[in-house]
Amino acid sequence: MTVTKPIPSSAYPTVAATIEQARDRIDGEDYVPVADCVDTLLDCFNAAVRPDVKDVVQHILPAFSNGNVRKAEDFSAALDEIQVALQVDAAFDEVDLED
């Protein structure tokens, strides 16, 4: 039996594109406004097709939901975590499972 998780094509931004745009915005910055962090994380959550990726974003979000600013390196690490979740989940797109 082959299990496949198709990724629907859409005109909406993908999680990967959202992460790339966020990285471009924080490049060279020391701090990032919390509002930008939350907006980006919510965009990632809304763009995520797969539940595992949504779970990772949901787990990260509370760490960025209060205060005024966060270190850019902390936000970048959160984006790294989401990107890894995307890569791991995508690796299972065409997995053969034996009964």
Secondary structure as UniProt FT lines:
FT   STRAND          2..3
FT   HELIX           15..26
FT   TURN            27..28
FT   STRAND          31..33
FT   HELIX           34..47
FT   HELIX           51..60
FT   HELIX           61..64
FT   STRAND          69..71
FT   HELIX           72..91
FT   TURN            92..94
FT   STRAND          95..96
//
